[in-house]
Amino acid sequence: MENEIQWNTLSEEDRKKQLFLQQKELLDTFLGTHAITREQYNISLHNLAQKMGFESEVSQGKRKTQK
């Protein structure tokens, strides 16, 4: 598996970032299959980012897509 992450070679911050991205990808999948609403997605993404310390990245992404 070429795309498999080598967790033991990543710094703690990089591991945290990869975990965040995996969780966000799962939320994207749920939204894409209509398993959750856009409102539920936004709330869940905000909560995930807040708990993991990635709030600024999420809010920057919103600004880019809302322009």
MDAnalysis code that builds the backbone (N, CA, C; Angstrom):
import MDAnalysis as mda
import numpy as np

u = mda.Universe.empty(201, n_residues=67, atom_resindex=np.repeat(np.arange(67), 3), trajectory=True)
u.add_TopologyAttr("name", ["N", "CA", "C"] * 67)
u.add_TopologyAttr("resid", np.arange(1, 68))
u.add_TopologyAttr("resname", ["MET", "GLU", "ASN", "GLU", "ILE", "GLN", "TRP", "ASN", "THR", "LEU", "SER", "GLU", "GLU", "ASP", "ARG", "LYS", "LYS", "GLN", "LEU", "PHE", "LEU", "GLN", "GLN", "LYS", "GLU", "LEU", "LEU", "ASP", "THR", "PHE", "LEU", "GLY", "THR", "HIS", "ALA", "ILE", "THR", "ARG", "GLU", "GLN", "TYR", "ASN", "ILE", "SER", "LEU", "HIS", "ASN", "LEU", "ALA", "GLN", "LYS", "MET", "GLY", "PHE", "GLU", "SER", "GLU", "VAL", "SER", "GLN", "GLY", "LYS", "ARG", "LYS", "THR", "GLN", "LYS"])
u.atoms.positions = np.array([
    [0.843, -1.187, 0.000],
    [0.000, 0.000, 0.000],
    [0.884, 1.244, 0.000],
    [0.926, 1.897, -1.128],
    [1.773, 3.077, -1.253],
    [1.262, 4.257, -0.444],
    [-0.044, 4.394, -0.317],
    [-0.630, 5.536, 0.382],
    [-0.701, 5.360, 1.885],
    [-0.288, 4.198, 2.365],
    [-0.349, 3.943, 3.800],
    [0.637, 4.849, 4.531],
    [0.180, 5.450, 5.594],
    [0.999, 6.383, 6.362],
    [1.926, 5.610, 7.282],
    [3.165, 6.015, 7.323],
    [4.142, 5.427, 8.231],
    [4.086, 6.212, 9.541],
    [3.136, 5.845, 10.400],
    [2.871, 6.605, 11.624],
    [4.104, 6.762, 12.505],
    [4.928, 5.729, 12.574],
    [6.081, 5.789, 13.470],
    [7.148, 6.775, 12.998],
    [7.066, 7.225, 11.745],
    [8.044, 8.196, 11.247],
    [7.546, 9.625, 11.375],
    [6.297, 9.810, 11.758],
    [5.717, 11.155, 11.844],
    [5.904, 11.748, 13.236],
    [6.022, 13.063, 13.264],
    [6.064, 13.754, 14.550],
    [4.665, 13.703, 15.166],
    [4.569, 14.026, 16.426],
    [3.264, 14.014, 17.088],
    [2.301, 14.982, 16.399],
    [2.794, 16.141, 16.018],
    [1.949, 17.133, 15.336],
    [1.476, 16.616, 13.978],
    [2.359, 15.942, 13.236],
    [1.977, 15.388, 11.941],
    [0.976, 14.248, 12.094],
    [1.141, 13.436, 13.140],
    [0.165, 12.370, 13.407],
    [-1.210, 12.964, 13.697],
    [-1.205, 14.015, 14.497],
    [-2.457, 14.688, 14.842],
    [-3.119, 15.261, 13.580],
    [-2.314, 15.849, 12.707],
    [-2.829, 16.416, 11.459],
    [-3.410, 15.322, 10.571],
    [-2.712, 14.189, 10.448],
    [-3.199, 13.081, 9.629],
    [-4.497, 12.510, 10.187],
    [-4.584, 12.385, 11.500],
    [-5.809, 11.891, 12.119],
    [-6.962, 12.851, 11.834],
    [-6.700, 14.146, 11.952],
    [-7.723, 15.151, 11.642],
    [-8.186, 15.003, 10.186],
    [-7.246, 14.876, 9.266],
    [-7.596, 14.758, 7.848],
    [-8.405, 13.490, 7.567],
    [-8.069, 12.394, 8.244],
    [-8.836, 11.156, 8.074],
    [-10.263, 11.323, 8.589],
    [-10.408, 11.977, 9.734],
    [-11.740, 12.194, 10.288],
    [-12.550, 13.127, 9.399],
    [-11.893, 14.156, 8.847],
    [-12.574, 15.075, 7.942],
    [-13.014, 14.348, 6.679],
    [-12.167, 13.459, 6.176],
    [-12.513, 12.676, 4.995],
    [-13.748, 11.817, 5.263],
    [-13.846, 11.263, 6.460],
    [-15.023, 10.479, 6.829],
    [-16.272, 11.361, 6.840],
    [-16.153, 12.559, 7.405],
    [-17.281, 13.493, 7.378],
    [-17.655, 13.849, 5.940],
    [-16.648, 14.060, 5.085],
    [-16.908, 14.357, 3.671],
    [-17.685, 13.220, 3.013],
    [-17.324, 11.986, 3.349],
    [-18.016, 10.815, 2.805],
    [-19.467, 10.784, 3.275],
    [-19.674, 11.025, 4.561],
    [-21.040, 11.051, 5.097],
    [-21.875, 12.117, 4.396],
    [-21.291, 13.283, 4.191],
    [-22.012, 14.362, 3.515],
    [-22.289, 13.986, 2.061],
    [-21.297, 13.434, 1.405],
    [-21.440, 13.067, -0.005],
    [-22.471, 11.983, -0.257],
    [-22.697, 11.135, 0.730],
    [-23.690, 10.062, 0.575],
    [-25.018, 10.433, 1.231],
    [-25.106, 11.682, 1.654],
    [-26.324, 12.218, 2.287],
    [-26.690, 11.509, 3.582],
    [-25.677, 10.960, 4.249],
    [-25.904, 10.337, 5.554],
    [-26.072, 11.399, 6.636],
    [-25.522, 12.593, 6.385],
    [-25.689, 13.733, 7.287],
    [-26.015, 14.964, 6.453],
    [-26.611, 15.945, 7.097],
    [-26.940, 17.196, 6.409],
    [-25.727, 18.124, 6.407],
    [-25.789, 19.168, 5.608],
    [-24.721, 20.171, 5.577],
    [-24.563, 20.799, 6.960],
    [-25.679, 21.043, 7.638],
    [-25.615, 21.621, 8.978],
    [-24.893, 20.686, 9.954],
    [-25.227, 19.395, 9.909],
    [-24.553, 18.427, 10.771],
    [-23.067, 18.353, 10.441],
    [-22.746, 18.396, 9.158],
    [-21.349, 18.377, 8.720],
    [-20.600, 19.573, 9.297],
    [-21.164, 20.766, 9.129],
    [-20.505, 21.977, 9.615],
    [-20.285, 21.937, 11.124],
    [-21.287, 21.492, 11.857],
    [-21.168, 21.400, 13.319],
    [-20.096, 20.381, 13.697],
    [-20.145, 19.216, 13.070],
    [-19.174, 18.164, 13.388],
    [-17.754, 18.580, 13.028],
    [-17.584, 19.217, 11.881],
    [-16.266, 19.662, 11.471],
    [-15.736, 20.729, 12.421],
    [-16.597, 21.656, 12.806],
    [-16.196, 22.700, 13.752],
    [-15.771, 22.070, 15.082],
    [-16.574, 21.147, 15.598],
    [-16.246, 20.494, 16.867],
    [-14.944, 19.701, 16.778],
    [-14.761, 18.980, 15.680],
    [-13.537, 18.211, 15.476],
    [-12.326, 19.142, 15.441],
    [-12.424, 20.201, 14.673],
    [-11.310, 21.149, 14.548],
    [-11.007, 21.813, 15.878],
    [-12.045, 22.164, 16.610],
    [-11.860, 22.816, 17.906],
    [-11.157, 21.877, 18.885],
    [-11.602, 20.636, 18.947],
    [-11.026, 19.672, 19.887],
    [-9.585, 19.301, 19.533],
    [-9.269, 19.334, 18.233],
    [-7.932, 18.919, 17.809],
    [-6.992, 20.100, 17.567],
    [-7.518, 21.316, 17.702],
    [-6.669, 22.493, 17.562],
    [-6.431, 22.943, 16.133],
    [-7.364, 22.655, 15.235],
    [-7.225, 23.051, 13.837],
    [-8.301, 24.048, 13.413],
    [-8.775, 24.842, 14.344],
    [-9.851, 25.792, 14.061],
    [-9.477, 26.775, 12.958],
    [-8.256, 27.276, 12.983],
    [-7.865, 28.282, 11.997],
    [-7.877, 27.707, 10.581],
    [-7.481, 26.464, 10.426],
    [-7.482, 25.850, 9.099],
    [-8.895, 25.676, 8.569],
    [-9.807, 25.302, 9.429],
    [-11.196, 25.112, 9.018],
    [-11.826, 26.458, 8.665],
    [-11.595, 27.476, 9.481],
    [-12.192, 28.771, 9.205],
    [-11.588, 29.389, 7.939],
    [-10.303, 29.143, 7.645],
    [-9.697, 29.622, 6.406],
    [-10.323, 28.926, 5.218],
    [-10.572, 27.641, 5.344],
    [-11.205, 26.874, 4.264],
    [-12.608, 27.371, 3.965],
    [-13.352, 27.739, 5.019],
    [-14.695, 28.272, 4.813],
    [-14.646, 29.581, 4.050],
    [-13.696, 30.444, 4.423],
    [-13.588, 31.739, 3.750],
    [-13.268, 31.552, 2.279],
    [-12.414, 30.595, 1.957],
    [-12.052, 30.361, 0.565],
    [-13.245, 29.887, -0.244],
    [-14.067, 29.010, 0.344],
    [-15.190, 28.449, -0.399],
    [-16.387, 29.391, -0.436],
    [-16.448, 30.340, 0.489],
    [-17.594, 31.246, 0.520],
    [-17.414, 32.448, -0.387],
    [-16.223, 32.707, -0.878],
    [-15.981, 33.863, -1.747],
    [-16.637, 33.703, -3.081],
])
